Amino acid sequence: MILLEYECENDESFKKFHTKIRNAGTDLFTFLLYPGGVPPTNNAAEQAMTYVVMQRKVRGCLRNETGMVTFANIMTCMMTWQYQGLDLGTQLRKYL
């Protein structure tokens, strides 16, 4: 047992993993505090980002800071409205 602990403590990948877990603290277990309210994974967020990344790739890389910020803001609004079940056309007319 002591040998195993010694090997793990001297393994660089274990040290990195241990540091990440220690730095995350209780945030890793938030889903246990709010059962049914907070999912244990971030799959929904990852899936939402897939659409945005694909749109960026189809349109080509945005070439300046203003374009990137504008694109991010518009996509944030559109994804939020979609998540809330709001009509995108109505919301765009309302704010544009």
N, C-alpha and C positions, 0 to 999 in steps of 0.2 A: 504494500500500500504506500509506504513512504517513497519507494522507488518510483512508482507511478506519479505521485505528486511532484517529485523532483524533475522527472522527465517533462511533465506538462508545464511546470514553471519555467523551464529553460527552452521550451519550444516557442519560437517567435510567433507562429500563427496562433497559438493558444493565448499568448500575451495580448495580441491584437484583439482577439475575440473577447477576452476577459475585459479589456479596456472598454470596448463598445458596450458590453452588457452593463458594466459599472456606470458608464456615463449616461446610459439611457434611464437608469434608475427605475422608478415605478411606472414610467410611461409605457413600458413594454406590457404591462398588465392592466392597463386602463379598462380593457374590455371585460375584465373580471369584476370591476367595480360597478359597471353599468351593463348588466346582462341584457341582451336583446337591443340595446341602444347603440353600442359601439361594436362594430365587427372586429374580430381578431386579426384580420388582414387588411391591407389597403388595396385589395383587388378592384374595388369600384373606382377608386381614384386612378389606378393604373389604366383601367379600361377607358375611362373618360379621357385620359391624356393620349391614348392611342389615336383617336380621331384627330386631335389637334396636331399631333406629330405627322400623321399622314397628309393632312392638308398643307402643312408647311413643306413637306417633301414634294408634293404634287405641284405646288406653286413655285418651287425653287427657294433657295435660301433667301431670307430677307436681308437686304444689303446694308441697312443702316439702323442705328439705334431707334430712331423715330418710328420706322416701319415695324420693327420688332415689338416695341411697346404698344403701338396701335393695334397690331394683330393680336397680341396677348390680351389686351383690354377687351376687344370685341369678342374674342373667343370665350373669355371668362364670362362675359355677360350672357352670351348665347347658351353656353353650357349650363349656367345657373338657371336661366329661364326654362330650359328644357328639363332640367332636374326638378324644378318646381312645378312642372306641368303647364307652364304658360305658353301661349301661342307666340312663336318667334316673330311672325309678321306683325302682329299687333304691338308687340314690345318694340320692335325696330321702328315702326311708324311713330310710336309714342316718344321715343328718345332721339330720333333723327330729324 
